[in-house]
Every structure is written in structure tokens, then in C-alpha cells.
């Protein structure tokens, strides 16, 4: 994985899982990931110096409207505030 930098000031860089392709079958209802009621999840890629209770590679859950989406070299990430993290697995 390429090093895209370290977030600052209590920010956390998350890599969400790859979105699955929508089904092309006739009569199948596809519900986009962003429309589901469950929180988003992702893997911690990096974080600012002032965050001490997270580790790279941990999975976190965060709210649907939390964070700033980023795209670097066709790879999608989310930049979150520490307060946006709901659960660490």
C-alpha cells in the first residue's frame, strides 16, 4: 500500500471495504451501501500523533454522515475525526 501521508489534529484515515457490484438480474432490488441503516466500517490506515488508543489495521465503525471521502490514485478513503468513531473491533 502506498504511503499517502499522516493525518493531523485528531484525524484518522480509514479504508472502507470495496463496494460490491450491483446485481444485473431482472427483478432484483439493489439497495446501495449508503442507504442501509447500519453504520459504515473500515480499516484504520493511519492517524495523527495525538491519537493513542488506535492501531493500524483495526476495524472501526462510524456514522453514515461522518468523515470526508478522499480518492488517491483510484483508491477510496475516508478521513474521520476521532469523535466520529463509534466502535473499534
C-alpha positions in Angstrom: 0.0 0.0 0.0 1.3 3.4 -0.9 2.0 6.0 1.8 -0.4 8.8 1.3 0.6 10.8 4.4 -0.3 11.0 8.0 -3.5 12.8 9.1 -3.2 15.7 11.6 -5.0 17.1 14.6 -7.1 14.1 15.8 -7.9 12.8 12.3 -8.0 9.2 11.3 -7.6 7.8 7.7 -9.9 4.8 7.0 -10.1 2.5 4.0 -13.7 1.3 3.6 -14.2 -2.2 2.0 -14.6 -2.4 -1.7 -18.2 -1.9 -2.8 -19.8 -5.0 -4.5 -21.1 -4.7 -8.0 -24.9 -4.2 -8.2 -26.8 -7.2 -9.4 -27.9 -7.0 -13.0 -30.6 -9.7 -12.6 -34.1 -8.7 -13.6 -36.4 -8.3 -10.6 -33.7 -8.0 -8.0 -33.8 -4.9 -5.8 -30.4 -3.4 -5.1 -30.0 -1.2 -2.0 -26.9 1.0 -2.2 -24.4 0.7 0.7 -25.1 4.4 1.7 -28.8 3.7 2.0 -28.6 1.0 4.6 -29.3 1.7 8.2 -26.1 0.1 9.6 -23.0 2.3 10.3 -20.1 2.3 7.9 -17.0 0.3 8.6 -13.4 0.5 7.5 -9.8 -0.4 8.4 -7.5 2.2 10.1 -4.7 3.1 7.6 -3.0 5.9 9.6 -3.8 8.6 12.2 -2.4 11.7 13.8 0.2 11.7 16.6 -2.2 12.7 19.3 -4.3 9.6 18.9 -3.1 6.8 21.2 -5.8 4.2 21.5 -6.0 3.0 17.9 -3.7 0.7 15.9 -3.2 0.5 12.2 -5.3 -2.5 10.8 -8.1 -2.3 13.4 -11.6 -2.2 12.0 -13.8 0.7 13.1 -17.5 1.6 12.7 -18.5 5.2 12.1 -21.7 7.1 11.3 -23.2 7.4 7.8 -22.7 11.1 7.5 -19.3 11.2 9.2 -16.0 11.9 7.6 -14.7 13.3 4.3 -14.3 11.0 1.4 -11.0 11.0 -0.5 -9.7 9.4 -3.6 -6.0 8.9 -4.2 -4.8 7.0 -7.3 -8.3 5.5 -7.7 -8.3 4.2 -4.1 -11.1 5.4 -1.9 -10.5 6.5 1.7 -12.4 8.4 4.4 -10.9 11.0 6.7 -12.6 11.0 10.1 -12.4 12.9 13.3 -11.7 10.8 16.4 -15.2 11.7 17.7 -16.7 10.1 14.6 -15.6 6.6 15.6 -18.5 4.7 17.2 -16.8 1.3 17.8 -13.4 -0.3 17.5 -13.2 -4.0 16.7 
